[in-house]
Amino acid sequence: MMEGTIGKVLVVDDDENISEVIKIYLQNLGYDTMLAHDGKDALEKFSSYKPNLIILDVMLPYMDGIDVLKQIRRDSEVPVILLTAKGDTFDKVLGLELGADDYMVKPFEPKELTARVKAVLRRYNADNTNRETLTFEDLVIEIASYNVIYKGKEIKMPPKEFELLHYLASNKNKVFTREQLLCEVWGYDYPGDSRTVDVHIKRLREKLQGTMSWQIETVWGVGYKFEVR
């Protein structure tokens, strides 16, 4: 983080007008901001600039946003907010499955985007003072470091995926609707649909198979719970 700023944001969009508008809004809030206008440039600036968050358009020259996200997730869990003009459910779900933390469909209000930036960064803050650790059979959830240890191995998770696991595990055996989880985990009146929760639950289950003493359970017709037996 640069002195005098509250964080560094890399904005990746081939529409220079949109990029400049986003940059102005972010800088007015105190964020240092760098722009990239194609996929290759995005990866180069990601490596050199080391942003705290990336706003990433899906449709880009040379390398699209989905491929950029795949490359980033090989080495980093930096928060990523996807932008898409398509409004296509497949694009959104694919992005979430690959590790995006949020998405917005163009056109959007810059104030809404900056609100999401603040919400994502607030939860990703490495200086989180909460030192609580949740421990179950073969599973340790370290809140301060955003680490998950499963069967002795560290499991990589993007912030939203971790926060969903932590929220469910912190409220073991309590059933939550998808709408409740969207509100509690995403931290505001999330305008996305409930499929966002389903995608994140699917990714958690792929990484954590559970044990005889705990499982991430579906409560049909209601939602989900972290069941401890």
Buried (B, 14 or more C-beta within 10 A) or exposed (E): EEEEBBBBBBBBBBBEEBBBBBBEBBEEBEBBBBBBBBBEBBBEBBEEBEBBBBBBBBBBEBBBBBBBBEBBBEEBBBBBBBBBBEEEEEBBBBBBEBBBBBBBBBEBEBEEBBEBBBBBBEBBEEEBEEEEEBEBEBBBBBBEEBBBBBEEEEBEBBBBBBBBBBBBBEEEEEBBBBEBBBBBBBBEEBEBEBEBBBBBBEBBEEEBEBBEEBBBBBEEEEBBBBBEE
